[in-house]
Amino acid sequence: MLTLVLIDHVVGREDVVGSGATERALENWFGPLSAAGFASQIYGIANVLL
């Protein structure tokens, strides 16, 4: 569910602070990411940290 919310409300939006920098950082590490891939990476990081 969180992945779907991230895709709809965070990925690709310019007004979300830090999303562009986070996406670039993850793409440097994992290579090009689709919207679903970026949201999945954020979800995975949140699971590890929380």
Z-matrix of the N, CA and C atoms (Angstrom, degrees):
N
C 1 1.447
C 2 1.525 1 110.53
N 3 1.332 2 116.75 1 -43.32
C 4 1.460 3 119.79 2 179.92
C 5 1.520 4 111.05 3 -61.17
N 6 1.309 5 117.41 4 -37.71
C 7 1.463 6 120.93 5 179.49
C 8 1.521 7 110.74 6 -61.23
N 9 1.311 8 118.02 7 -42.02
C 10 1.469 9 121.26 8 178.78
C 11 1.520 10 111.49 9 -65.69
N 12 1.319 11 117.23 10 -40.16
C 13 1.470 12 120.91 11 177.67
C 14 1.523 13 109.94 12 -64.32
N 15 1.331 14 117.70 13 -42.12
C 16 1.460 15 121.05 14 178.30
C 17 1.518 16 111.15 15 -61.11
N 18 1.327 17 117.01 16 -43.10
C 19 1.463 18 120.40 17 179.90
C 20 1.521 19 110.36 18 -62.23
N 21 1.326 20 117.88 19 -42.41
C 22 1.461 21 121.33 20 -176.77
C 23 1.520 22 113.41 21 -75.38
N 24 1.324 23 118.70 22 -35.64
C 25 1.459 24 120.34 23 -168.96
C 26 1.519 25 115.88 24 -114.64
N 27 1.317 26 119.58 25 -10.83
C 28 1.465 27 120.66 26 -176.45
C 29 1.518 28 112.66 27 -121.24
N 30 1.316 29 116.65 28 -49.80
C 31 1.462 30 121.62 29 -172.45
C 32 1.528 31 110.23 30 -66.92
N 33 1.337 32 115.37 31 127.87
C 34 1.454 33 120.77 32 175.79
C 35 1.517 34 115.59 33 82.51
N 36 1.309 35 118.46 34 1.58
C 37 1.464 36 120.79 35 179.22
C 38 1.516 37 109.27 36 -97.65
N 39 1.309 38 115.73 37 134.75
C 40 1.459 39 121.15 38 -178.24
C 41 1.521 40 112.55 39 -81.87
N 42 1.325 41 118.47 40 -20.39
C 43 1.464 42 120.75 41 -175.85
C 44 1.527 43 114.15 42 -86.88
N 45 1.327 44 118.33 43 -1.36
C 46 1.460 45 122.03 44 177.48
C 47 1.529 46 107.83 45 -90.40
N 48 1.317 47 116.31 46 113.30
C 49 1.457 48 121.90 47 -175.22
C 50 1.529 49 110.19 48 -64.39
N 51 1.324 50 116.12 49 126.74
C 52 1.453 51 121.65 50 175.37
C 53 1.509 52 115.89 51 89.13
N 54 1.319 53 118.56 52 -9.86
C 55 1.465 54 118.44 53 -177.35
C 56 1.527 55 111.65 54 -68.83
N 57 1.321 56 117.29 55 -37.96
C 58 1.459 57 119.93 56 179.13
C 59 1.518 58 112.13 57 -66.09
N 60 1.331 59 116.20 58 -44.72
C 61 1.466 60 120.44 59 179.01
C 62 1.521 61 111.14 60 -65.29
N 63 1.313 62 116.57 61 -39.66
C 64 1.464 63 120.68 62 178.47
C 65 1.523 64 110.61 63 -65.02
N 66 1.323 65 116.21 64 -42.27
C 67 1.467 66 119.75 65 179.82
C 68 1.531 67 110.17 66 -64.14
N 69 1.330 68 117.93 67 -43.74
C 70 1.462 69 120.47 68 178.76
C 71 1.528 70 111.31 69 -62.67
N 72 1.333 71 117.02 70 -41.23
C 73 1.464 72 120.39 71 179.33
C 74 1.526 73 111.26 72 -63.31
N 75 1.321 74 116.80 73 -43.76
C 76 1.461 75 119.85 74 179.24
C 77 1.524 76 111.66 75 -68.23
N 78 1.336 77 117.10 76 -35.61
C 79 1.464 78 119.64 77 178.09
C 80 1.528 79 110.97 78 -68.96
N 81 1.330 80 118.05 79 -31.70
C 82 1.465 81 120.15 80 174.90
C 83 1.520 82 110.56 81 -64.98
N 84 1.305 83 117.18 82 -33.34
C 85 1.463 84 122.04 83 -177.83
C 86 1.532 85 112.27 84 -83.51
N 87 1.349 86 116.90 85 -45.59
C 88 1.466 87 121.43 86 -172.43
C 89 1.520 88 114.71 87 -106.98
N 90 1.313 89 118.61 88 -9.25
C 91 1.459 90 121.45 89 -175.30
C 92 1.522 91 109.96 90 93.86
N 93 1.334 92 117.16 91 -176.18
C 94 1.461 93 120.66 92 -177.87
C 95 1.527 94 111.89 93 -56.59
N 96 1.343 95 115.38 94 135.72
C 97 1.464 96 121.27 95 -178.91
C 98 1.519 97 110.25 96 -120.92
N 99 1.308 98 116.42 97 139.36
C 100 1.458 99 121.07 98 170.40
C 101 1.526 100 107.95 99 -78.12
N 102 1.314 101 117.14 100 175.55
C 103 1.464 102 120.50 101 177.90
C 104 1.523 103 110.48 102 -61.20
N 105 1.309 104 116.93 103 -42.35
C 106 1.469 105 120.58 104 179.07
C 107 1.523 106 110.97 105 -67.96
N 108 1.322 107 116.94 106 -37.20
C 109 1.459 108 120.54 107 178.29
C 110 1.515 109 112.22 108 -66.05
N 111 1.329 110 116.71 109 -42.01
C 112 1.467 111 121.44 110 177.63
C 113 1.528 112 110.31 111 -63.44
N 114 1.318 113 116.88 112 -45.60
C 115 1.460 114 120.83 113 178.86
C 116 1.530 115 110.68 114 -63.42
N 117 1.309 116 117.46 115 -37.92
C 118 1.465 117 120.71 116 178.70
C 119 1.523 118 111.67 117 -66.50
N 120 1.323 119 117.03 118 -38.05
C 121 1.457 120 120.17 119 177.15
C 122 1.530 121 111.04 120 -64.38
N 123 1.329 122 117.09 121 -42.90
C 124 1.468 123 120.63 122 177.46
C 125 1.527 124 110.12 123 -62.20
N 126 1.317 125 116.64 124 -43.24
C 127 1.461 126 121.32 125 178.21
C 128 1.530 127 110.81 126 -60.08
N 129 1.319 128 116.52 127 -44.74
C 130 1.468 129 120.67 128 179.29
C 131 1.517 130 112.14 129 -63.24
N 132 1.316 131 117.39 130 -42.07
C 133 1.471 132 121.05 131 177.96
C 134 1.516 133 110.37 132 -64.41
N 135 1.322 134 117.57 133 -41.02
C 136 1.464 135 120.52 134 178.58
C 137 1.522 136 111.07 135 -63.31
N 138 1.327 137 117.84 136 -37.70
C 139 1.464 138 120.70 137 178.38
C 140 1.511 139 111.99 138 -66.30
N 141 1.311 140 118.09 139 -36.74
C 142 1.455 141 121.63 140 179.82
C 143 1.525 142 109.99 141 -70.92
N 144 1.329 143 117.45 142 -41.70
C 145 1.452 144 121.37 143 -175.46
C 146 1.524 145 113.32 144 -77.91
N 147 1.309 146 116.75 145 -29.94
C 148 1.458 147 119.33 146 -177.45
C 149 1.475 148 108.00 147 -100.46
